[in-house]
Amino acid sequence: MIMSPMKEPRVFNHTINMLGEGPLWHPELQTLFWFDILNNTMHMSDGLAQKSWTFECFVSAAGWVSSEKLVIASATDLRLFDILTGASEQICQLENNNFSTRSNDGRADPYGGFWIGTMGLGAEPQAGSIYRFFEGEIVQLFSNITISNSICFSPDKKFGYFCDTPERQIMRFSLDQNGWPSSDPEVFIDLQETNLNPDGAVVDLSGYLWSAQWGASRVARYDRDGSFVSEVKFSAKQISCPALGGKNMSTLFATSASVDLENANPNDGKTFLIEVDCVGQKEHRVRI
């Protein structure tokens, strides 16, 4: 596939995040939400105005319910958050308030479910799991995961994806008519022979997967059979998660992290955007 030349990414928001994660383009508000996990903070910006909220514990990912409410994954629960008032209420516990783990990557599926992965606070081996919240119930789907990431879904609603970052493999599995896994996960993208660490991911409207790769300053694009197509390079080393949004759904946003960098450059930890040669899926609404 031949792609037209792209401009260089630019900074969307200059806030320096310790661990930027979970970018969500809200299709009704035309606004980007994202998290700084280690600072217990959620940010919101339309490119002009910015607003931030600080929580009492780690927060990492969200799905939209309406123009006023989000589902937010914290270290210990899923909560319904009111954007207008800043109030939140618990929907359900996450891992029964296990204080040795926290939430990490998450996304809504095409059926209205919300998926969330967990990990140990110190990335302890196999301490995490991946769950799905659907119709008022949270169910554990995959266990023994060290760093849960790459939760995303194909536009035909047939497949879901996830990875355990240290394993360096993005997995794919089939979904049934209600959005539950209907097959065992199989390797879709294998990076074990590389020095690449898959982090967050998103799938565009053509079924191509965009993978942020921690430590490599890039988001890589893979086609529908998992073959590498292209990359977007950023002026930050630790790119953590992409999102597709903007007026025409052709803006690629990417969060980054400044944590644990001895020689950080001025853009490490900032949030970026670039216009790309694709159209993104609108993020799905979570059904409460």
NORVENMO-V312623 format. One record per backbone hydrogen bond with DSSP energy under -1.0 kcal/mol. CO is the residue of the C=O (numbers start at 1). NH is the residue of the N-H. If there is no record, write none. Layout:
CO|NH, CO|NH
This chain:
10|273, 13|271, 17|258, 18|259, 19|37, 21|35, 24|33, 26|30, 31|26, 32|45, 33|24, 34|43, 35|21, 36|39, 36|41, 37|40, 40|55, 41|36, 42|53, 43|34, 44|51, 45|32, 49|46, 51|44, 53|42, 58|75, 61|73, 63|71, 64|286, 68|83, 69|65, 69|66, 70|81, 71|63, 72|79, 73|60, 76|94, 77|74, 78|91, 78|92, 79|72, 80|89, 81|70, 82|86, 87|82, 89|80, 92|78, 98|101, 100|121, 102|119, 105|117, 107|115, 109|112, 112|287, 113|109, 114|133, 115|107, 116|131, 117|104, 119|102, 120|123, 124|127, 128|145, 129|118, 130|141, 130|142, 131|116, 132|139, 133|114, 134|137, 137|134, 139|132, 142|130, 145|128, 147|165, 149|163, 152|161, 154|157, 158|175, 159|154, 160|173, 161|152, 162|171, 163|149, 164|167, 165|168, 168|191, 170|188, 170|189, 171|162, 172|186, 173|160, 174|182, 176|179, 180|176, 186|172, 189|170, 191|194, 197|214, 200|212, 202|210, 204|207, 208|204, 209|222, 210|202, 211|220, 212|199, 213|216, 217|234, 218|213, 219|232, 220|211, 221|229, 221|230, 222|209, 223|226, 227|223, 230|221, 232|219, 237|217, 237|239, 238|257, 240|200, 241|255, 243|253, 245|251, 246|249, 249|280, 250|276, 251|245, 252|274, 253|243, 254|272, 255|240, 256|20, 258|261, 265|268, 267|270, 269|17, 271|12, 271|13, 272|254, 273|10, 274|252, 276|278, 279|205
